[in-house]
C-alpha cells in the first residue's frame, strides 16, 4: 500500500473516529463503537470492514463478538500524530469547501 492509498482508507470522518477510539481503548467491539459514536451498527460495521480490508485494523473473535484493534504500532503512531497535529493547527481547513 502506498501513502495515498493509506490516506484514502482513513480519510473518512467515521473511520478516523473509529481509529481515534482504538488509539485510546486499544480494542473494542462493534457495539462499543455504536455506543460511543452514536451511529448505526450497519454503518459502523461497513467502516470496520473497509479498515480491515485495507489492513489498518485487525480482529479476533471473543465468543460471539469480534474485537477490533489497530493492526500495527506504526499505524497507531500515525493516528496519534495526525490527531496531535490537527490540534496544533486550529486554522487548518477552516473553510468547509476546502475538503
Buried (B, 14 or more C-beta within 10 A) or exposed (E): EEEEEBEEBBEEEBBBBBBBBBBEEEBBBBEBBBEBBEBEEEEBBEBBEBBBEBEBBBBEEEEEEBBBBBBEEEBBEBBBEBBEEEEEEEEEEEEEEEE
